[in-house]
Amino acid sequence: MATASEVMQGLAHGHQRFKFFPAMPAGGTATLKAFAGPFPQARFCPTGGLDAGSAPAFLALPNVGTVGGSWMLPKDAIARGDWARIEALARAAVGLRPA
């Protein structure tokens, strides 16, 4: 979901947790800050365009519980079977903290 109408529809169906995708093209942290007022019960997992550098700003928002991102699984690393690189990126992602 990426719009207020989609959040409203999800809430009407009893949902409180949402994937916010595509996070960066849909307005990034500014959109999630705007959602916080009218939807205080909603929590989000932003994904889509995030990386290790932008993730902490999302994690700092009170309505964000986690983030997702393909930066942890680069296509070239998957193609080469470079599991050590993928593991290192995943471990670094686990260590991310709010900005």
N, C-alpha and C positions, 0 to 999 in steps of 0.2 A: 504494500500500500504506500501511497505517496501523497494522498490528498486528505483534507479534513473530512470530505464526504465519505471516503473509504473508512476512516477511523470511526465516524459516526455510525456507519452501517455495521462495522465489526462490534462496536459497543452494544448496539441494539440486539445483536445476536449473542451477547453475553461474553464476548472476548475482551481481554484486557492487555494481551501481549501481542505485539505486531512487529513484523519485519518491515523496516522502512527502506524501500528500494525503488529506484536507484537513489541512494542517499545524497550523493554530491550533486547530480543533475537536478534533483528535486528540491534543492535549497539548503542542504547540509544542516549545520547546527542551527542556523537561523529559523528554519522551518520547525525543527523539534522544539526550540525555545517558544515559538509561537503556539505550538500544540499544547504546551504545558498548562497554560491558563484554562482553556475551555475543556481540556481532557485530563484532569489531574490524576485519574485512575489508570490511564494508559501508560504502558511501558514499551520501549522500542529496542529493536536490534537493527541498527543501521548497517547497511551493506550496499556496495555499489560505488566504486570510485574511491573508497578509503584506502589508506596505507598506514604504515607504522607511524608516520609523521602526523597524520591527521586524526588518527584514532583517539589519542588522549583528549582532544577537545570534545569529542562526542562522549567519551566516558565521564567527563566532568559534569555532564547534564544530569539532573536528578531523575529525568524520565528515561534514561538509557541504562539498561542493565548489562549489556554486552554489545560487542561489535563483531562483524564478520568481514572477511576480505580475502580475495584471491591472491593478494600479495604473498601470502604464506605458501602458496602452491604455484610457483612460476611454471609456465608450460615447458620451458627448456629443462628445468630440473626434473619434472615428471618424465619427459621424453628420454632423458639420460639415466633415469633411475637414481638421481642424486638425492637419496633419502636423508643423507647427513645434512644437506643444505635445507631441505624441507623441515627436518627436525629442528634445526637451529632457528629457522624463521618462526616456527610454531612456539618454541620455548621463549623466544623474544616477545612474541605476541602475548603470551600468558603473563609476562612481566610488565606489560603496559599499565600505566597508572594515569588517572585523570590529570589533565593539565592544570 
